[in-house]
Amino acid sequence: MPSFSFHTTPRIVFCEGAAAELAYHLGTTAQDRLMIVTDPGIVALGLAEPAIASLKNAGADVRVFGEVEADPSLATLERAIAMALDFRATGVIGFGGGSSLDVAKLTALFAGSGQAIDTAWGVNNARGPRLPLALIPTTAGTGSEVTPVAIITVGEDEKRGVSSPLNLPDVAILDPLLTTGLPPHITAATGIDAMVHAIEAYASRNANNNPISRNLAVEALRLLGRNIEEAVFNGGNRAARSAMLIGSMLAGQAFANSPVAAVHALAYPIGSRFHVPHGLSNALVLPHVLRFNAADAANGSFALYAALGPHVFPGLRAEGGAQAICARFIDRLADLSARLGLKSRLRDVGITEADLPAMAADAMKQTRLLVNNPRDVGEADAYAIYKAAW
Ligand SMILES: [Zn+2]
């Protein structure tokens, strides 16, 4: 058995209504000075108000940084760090989607260590200590509450990441009641993103692909596949929302230790050039990347996809051998995205055929992801995949 290592968040709390009892779950006292990192939408909805009230009732001083945007910028991060230092925060709480959680991670890190941001980009370049950190996701998709990565946009559209076990929070709080109001299109796109995390982790060629991640991926797909339609079309269903939140967390644990591959690599140019949300970008290329991988039998991915198929779609017909089951699985994934109301072609999100060559060249820069793909992807391959998706 090849060696591997596995990191995850040391404490995970799942509880309906946990946010409203946040002080209890965090053990908050009157000595605490807690900074909440969130986005303007959540501030406007008042979604964090019960959590803030709980902390204040316990005597804590609370300050809210509510300015995190999608694809958060370096300037936003710097403002958040400045607030944490000015407030003399004793702890940071990320409350929101992946962007808010990423900014919270790095605010806790840099406000705690004083390290210059520019010296921390990349893998394991961050020094501690960081401030105590709790992460509370309000979408079921990124799994950021259990991943060691935080992504920041530098300049126009350059994405830089800090990957370090220091970015794993002390505690993740999963409260499905925070997700019952998510609109269908966000539930659908973020849910498909979580499914992609599990599928890519399961089949990852990364040397650290490991049996823990593969088991987590299977369970994640079982929960996500059986509940995504209910969560999209009947958002108030708490059982479905719970399954999605736990499924996305399990998928996050899987890919944090067995990293994602070409679906994410090819999704990046769609997101950065055309400002398509991350989950939808993934959904647009998902079936086409899987078909490309499965078409080369030598890499064996068709057998892995065939093994996953019945977990996602319990009724998937099993006859005809692994290649046939794999093909049906990929077709069902494409159908699922369409049924959930997601756009299904690149042309639907404002991409023209003339854009495809530059996108393919751009995708080649994602070497850190492409090396994990079951099949080598060259620029001509990326172009062919985009063409199929167009
Ligand atoms: Zn993703």
Residues whose N, C-alpha, C, O or C-beta is under 5 A from the ligand:
A	BS01	ZN	D193
